[in-house]
C-alpha cells in the first residue's frame, strides 16, 4: 500500500526529529497502553507528542500536550520535577502555619467579579 503525502511527511518528520518510524511510534503507544506516559490519559483530538531530551536528543516516550508543556516549564530537569512532587505532597505553608489552610477553590485571579449593572427606574 502506498503512503499518502501526509503519511510520507509524518514518516520523514519522525525520522528526522526523533529517529523513529510511525510503526515504532505505534509500538511505543501500545507499550504505554494508548495513554500519556505521565498523566495516563488517552489522547484527545491530536496524537500524543513524542517527548525527547533537548540536550541529548534521547526519545523518552509519548505524552499529551499538557504534560509536554509541564516538562518544558520544568526545563527537563528531574530535580525540579522531584521538588515539585515534594512541594505538592507536603506543602511548606502547612508546616509554617502549623495547620492546613484552605482558600478559594479553582483558579484564583486578582480580577473582581463583575457586578450586574443597576437598572434605572425609568
C-alpha positions in Angstrom: 0.0 0.0 0.0 1.4 3.4 -1.0 1.7 6.1 1.6 -0.1 9.4 1.1 1.7 12.7 1.1 0.8 13.5 4.7 1.9 10.0 5.8 5.2 10.4 4.0 5.7 13.8 5.6 4.9 12.4 9.1 7.4 9.5 8.5 10.1 11.9 7.4 9.4 14.2 10.4 9.5 11.4 13.0 12.8 10.0 11.5 14.4 13.5 11.2 13.4 14.7 14.7 13.2 11.6 16.9 14.9 8.8 14.8 11.7 6.6 15.0 9.3 5.4 12.4 5.5 5.6 12.5 5.5 1.9 13.3 7.8 2.5 16.2 5.5 5.3 17.4 2.6 2.8 17.4 4.8 0.3 19.3 5.5 2.9 21.9 1.9 3.8 22.1 0.9 0.2 22.6 3.6 -0.2 25.3 2.0 2.8 27.1 -1.4 1.2 26.8 -2.5 4.1 24.5 -2.2 6.8 27.1 0.2 9.6 28.1 3.2 8.3 30.0 2.7 10.9 32.7 -1.0 11.6 33.3 -2.2 8.3 31.9 -5.0 9.9 29.9 -5.8 8.9 26.3 -5.1 11.4 23.6 -7.8 13.7 22.6 -8.2 15.1 19.1 -4.4 15.1 18.5 -1.8 12.4 18.8 0.4 12.2 21.8 3.6 14.1 21.4 7.0 12.4 21.1 8.9 13.6 24.1 12.7 13.9 23.9 15.5 15.3 26.0 16.5 18.6 24.3 20.1 18.3 25.5 20.9 14.7 24.4 18.1 14.0 21.9 17.0 10.9 23.8 13.5 9.9 22.8 11.7 9.3 26.1 8.1 8.4 25.3 4.7 9.8 24.3 3.0 12.5 26.3 0.0 14.7 26.0 0.5 18.4 25.2 -0.2 19.5 28.8 2.4 17.1 30.2 4.8 18.1 27.4 4.3 21.7 28.4 4.9 21.0 32.1 8.2 19.2 31.2 9.3 22.2 29.2 8.4 24.5 32.1 10.5 22.3 34.4 13.3 22.6 31.9 13.6 18.8 31.6 15.3 18.7 35.0 14.5 15.7 37.1 15.4 17.6 40.3 12.8 20.3 39.5 10.2 17.6 38.9 11.1 15.8 42.1 11.0 19.1 44.0 7.6 19.9 42.5 6.4 16.4 43.6 7.7 17.1 47.2 6.0 20.5 47.2 2.6 19.1 46.2 2.9 16.2 48.6 4.0 18.2 51.6 3.2 21.9 51.2 5.5 24.2 53.2 2.6 26.5 54.2 1.1 23.7 56.3 4.3 23.3 58.2 4.9 27.1 58.6 1.4 27.8 59.8 1.1 24.6 61.9 -2.2 23.6 60.2 -3.8 23.3 56.8 -5.4 26.5 55.5 -8.0 26.5 52.7 -8.9 29.4 50.5 -11.0 29.6 47.3 -11.1 26.7 45.0 -10.4 26.9 41.3 -8.2 29.4 39.6 -7.7 32.5 41.6 -7.2 35.8 39.8 -6.9 39.4 41.0 -9.9 40.5 39.0 -13.0 41.2 40.9 -16.2 39.6 39.8 -18.3 41.9 37.6 -21.4 43.1 39.4 -24.6 43.4 37.5 -25.4 47.0 36.5 -28.3 48.6 38.3 -31.3 49.3 36.2 -32.6 52.8 36.0 -36.1 53.5 37.4 -37.4 54.9 34.1 
